[in-house]
Amino acid sequence: MITYALIFAAGCYGLALLMNLWRIVKGPNPADRILALDTMVIDVIALLVLYGIWQGTAIYFEAAMLVAMVGFVSTVAYCRFMLRGDIIE
């Protein structure tokens, strides 16, 4: 039963990734694109956690933590670039 739940959840997050990709391509302004990229990071984290549950190993949870850290830093850097024009002062 857990296998069906994992497959359904992975399908939902895969669909969410495709919708976010569409928002990145068709976003009317840069703020929408930043939010779509941040949401894609969250979807990738969820997919890594689901895959880790399915495989029964903890290495994917550590990978999800690394993706979360890199995603946060990249979102902040991109926002600072959009607001100020540079990342490092």
N, C-alpha and C positions, 0 to 999 in steps of 0.2 A: 504493500500500500504506500509506503514511503517513497518507493521508486516512482509511482505515478505522480505523487505530489511534487517531487523534485523535477520531473520532466515538465509538468505543467508550469511550475515556477520559472524554470529555465526558458521555456517558450515565451512566457510573459515578459521576462527581462530582455530576451532577444528582440521581441517586438518593440519594447521601449527603446532599445538601442537604435533600431531602425527609425523610429519616430524622432529621436534626438538628432540623428544624422540628417534627417529631412529638415529639422529646424536649423541646423548649422548651415545647410545649403541655402535655404529660403528665408533665413532670419532677416527681418526688416532692419534691424540695427545691431551694433556690436554687443549690446547688453544681452540681447536674446541669444546670441551665439555663445557668450560666456556662460550663461545659465545652462544652455544645452550641453556644453562641454563638461560642466560641473556635474550635471545629472548623468552624463555618460560615465563619468568616473564612479558615481554611486552604483550604477547598473553593473559595471565591470566588477566592483567589489562584491556585489550580491551574487553574481555568477561564479566568482571564485569561491565564495563561501559555500554555495550550493554544490559546486563540484567537489570541494573538500569533504562535505558531508557524504556525498555519493561514493567517493573513493575511500572514505574512512581514514584519512590521514590529515595531520595538522600542518603540513607544509603549505597548503593553499591558504590557510588562515594567516600565516606569516606573510605570504605574498599579498594577501588582501590588505594587511596593515601597511606594507610598503607602497602599494598603489594609493592608499588613502593619504599617506604623507606626501607623496609626489603630487597627487591631485590637488591637495590643499595649497601647497606651495605654488604650483603652476596657476591656480585660479587667482591667488593673491597677486602674483607677479603680472598676470595678464590684466587684472583690474587696475593695478598701479600704472601699467603702461598706457592703458586707455585714458586714465585720468590725468596723468602728468606728462606723458611722452617719454619717460625714462623709467627704468626699474631701480637702478642703483643711484643714489644721490651722491 
